[in-house]
Amino acid sequence: MLHACLALARNLLTIALFPLLWARRRLRRPRESWVHLRLRSRVVEFARPLPGIARLVPSLSAPRPTTLGALRRFTDLAVADRAIEGVLLEVPVLMTGWATLEAVRALVGRLRAAGKQVVVWLPEGGGNRELFLASAADRILASPRATLSPLGVAATTQHLKGLLDKAHVAVEVHRRAEFKTAAESLTDGAMSAPQRVQLDALLDTVDGALVAALAARKGVSEAKVRALFEKGFWPASDALAEGWLDGVCYEDGLGRAISGEGRDPVRLVRASRYVRVVGRPWFVPVGRRPYIAVVPVHGPIVHGPGGAGPGRAPTAGCEALTSTLRALARDRRAVGVVLHVDSPGGSALGSDQVHREVSRLAEGKPVVACFGEVSASGGYYVAAPAHAIVAQRLTVTGSIGVIAARFVVSDLLARVGVTTEVLRRAPHADLLQNPRPMDPGEHALVEHEIDAFYRAFIDVVAAGRRLSVEVIEPLARGRVWSGADAHTHGLVDRLGGLDVALDLVRERLTTLPRRVVVGLEAEERWPHAADESPIALGPASPRGGLLEGLGMRLAPRVAELAALLEERDRVLFYAVDLPEIG
């Protein structure tokens, strides 16, 4: 009530002082016709907001990434502003996934379609990612001493089996099916044939997108792009001579480089100032309006509240997620939900609990899943009940399969002088406590459990996709797909990003007047619990400390997998041990 009264008072004051406020805004409005938009190295869909006081601490706010939400807002303002002629997009060395870069390229395309010029400046040069983004612009500039290094895409894997053998640590793995290669780096000394098949397919998709983007520049053929990769390193002068750059300049010469020789240099305004002045609304909402909730499911899915800790990657806790989804089901203002999934999977039980709440929510409200960089295995499991699934062409998804693994360190303990004695009253009472190898009967028990989970996963996906089990099973088998291939096979409904997902929710809102639906805005709903403890990457056990030491230094994804196993999750939905594709 107090919020509504304050908002009403502010709006009334705005009406009373409108002539003065309008004149003030006109005087403050930037006179420049070009906007300088500087990306940060990391670009994400959206970032968890900082606590109020933390926003005032430069050391905390400076490293934060650029969000696609902020880029969309800027794009909306620039497209509608007739006074803006163009945008200078400054692109540093990027540490951003391919799916996110595809979303940024789409925003550059929107600006150009609206008649705005877009010039990309590469102050540090760039490789595959930077040129993939820059190729969407009208022109590309770079610093005179910068180097372009488009080497083409590759995937590199590291196998820890030899190291584990030296440490006398064995890994027992049960999986369904042949493409479920999450633990392969722990059990095999080389890449398996199924892993090679799915990685080759992913590489083909990324390579095709990169080549097509570069070949879209005027006068460039696919053969010329392949020659670009073959040379590898291009000083700015060579890249300019071959047409890969349209100009070189330092920061102080950007205005003249944009305008061209013989013309006055254009003046640039920082995007932050432009949005702050032009994007500020005249009035604020008095009442709490209907909204579309956006719920992030980011990081490995774990039991408990999840969250993030210092130096740790965020996790998606099933407790916090289920609590948030239940609250949205009760909230009459939440007319629809977008589940933004960027997760390689995780706990089978945690994934199933979140899946249950998504199913219940979808019974009463439109729910659309939007996939980020990686939304596979448990990430796909929680999204299966949604009315529609949206992904970028380069999103990694699928991995419909099950894996369970157990670390056997009995030999290691024996070699360091640790002896183990067990008293039990049942044949398998010590199976989860004693780090010994399983006997054939115990292997059969786990195999039976794996089969049951795999069949349940297939049934969940078949029901969500409204397809038969016979259609889904060949697409499952633990295989990872690109978003483009998943769309071809019916595992994804639409290609695109969050804006497409929001439109799909709006299309399903038949109970509200159209004038209200059109005005609906997205509102982030971060899962929150009072105790946001991170996943324990270093359990207090010999095997936990060893795997943390090996995994965090050599293969962080393996460390995540090991941590989930140490949490006593006997069965995991987990994405392929996918190497970085650069």
Secondary structure as GFF3:
##gff-version 3
##sequence-region A 1 582
A	DSSP	alpha_helix	2	16	.	.	.	ID=ss1
A	DSSP	alpha_helix	18	28	.	.	.	ID=ss2
A	DSSP	beta_strand	34	38	.	.	.	ID=ss3
A	DSSP	beta_strand	43	44	.	.	.	ID=ss4
A	DSSP	three_ten_helix	52	56	.	.	.	ID=ss5
A	DSSP	alpha_helix	58	61	.	.	.	ID=ss6
A	DSSP	beta_strand	66	67	.	.	.	ID=ss7
A	DSSP	alpha_helix	68	80	.	.	.	ID=ss8
A	DSSP	beta_strand	86	90	.	.	.	ID=ss9
A	DSSP	alpha_helix	98	113	.	.	.	ID=ss10
A	DSSP	beta_strand	117	122	.	.	.	ID=ss11
A	DSSP	alpha_helix	128	134	.	.	.	ID=ss12
A	DSSP	beta_strand	139	142	.	.	.	ID=ss13
A	DSSP	beta_strand	147	148	.	.	.	ID=ss14
A	DSSP	alpha_helix	161	166	.	.	.	ID=ss15
A	DSSP	beta_strand	170	176	.	.	.	ID=ss16
A	DSSP	alpha_helix	184	187	.	.	.	ID=ss17
A	DSSP	alpha_helix	193	215	.	.	.	ID=ss18
A	DSSP	alpha_helix	222	231	.	.	.	ID=ss19
A	DSSP	beta_strand	234	235	.	.	.	ID=ss20
A	DSSP	alpha_helix	236	241	.	.	.	ID=ss21
A	DSSP	beta_strand	247	248	.	.	.	ID=ss22
A	DSSP	three_ten_helix	251	253	.	.	.	ID=ss23
A	DSSP	alpha_helix	254	259	.	.	.	ID=ss24
A	DSSP	beta_strand	268	270	.	.	.	ID=ss25
A	DSSP	alpha_helix	271	278	.	.	.	ID=ss26
A	DSSP	beta_strand	291	298	.	.	.	ID=ss27
A	DSSP	beta_strand	301	302	.	.	.	ID=ss28
A	DSSP	beta_strand	306	307	.	.	.	ID=ss29
A	DSSP	beta_strand	315	317	.	.	.	ID=ss30
A	DSSP	alpha_helix	318	330	.	.	.	ID=ss31
A	DSSP	beta_strand	334	343	.	.	.	ID=ss32
A	DSSP	beta_strand	345	347	.	.	.	ID=ss33
A	DSSP	alpha_helix	348	362	.	.	.	ID=ss34
A	DSSP	beta_strand	367	376	.	.	.	ID=ss35
A	DSSP	alpha_helix	378	383	.	.	.	ID=ss36
A	DSSP	beta_strand	388	391	.	.	.	ID=ss37
A	DSSP	beta_strand	396	398	.	.	.	ID=ss38
A	DSSP	beta_strand	402	408	.	.	.	ID=ss39
A	DSSP	alpha_helix	410	415	.	.	.	ID=ss40
A	DSSP	alpha_helix	440	465	.	.	.	ID=ss41
A	DSSP	alpha_helix	469	475	.	.	.	ID=ss42
A	DSSP	beta_strand	480	482	.	.	.	ID=ss43
A	DSSP	alpha_helix	483	488	.	.	.	ID=ss44
A	DSSP	beta_strand	494	495	.	.	.	ID=ss45
A	DSSP	alpha_helix	498	507	.	.	.	ID=ss46
A	DSSP	alpha_helix	514	518	.	.	.	ID=ss47
A	DSSP	beta_strand	521	524	.	.	.	ID=ss48
A	DSSP	alpha_helix	542	554	.	.	.	ID=ss49
A	DSSP	alpha_helix	556	566	.	.	.	ID=ss50
A	DSSP	beta_strand	572	574	.	.	.	ID=ss51
###
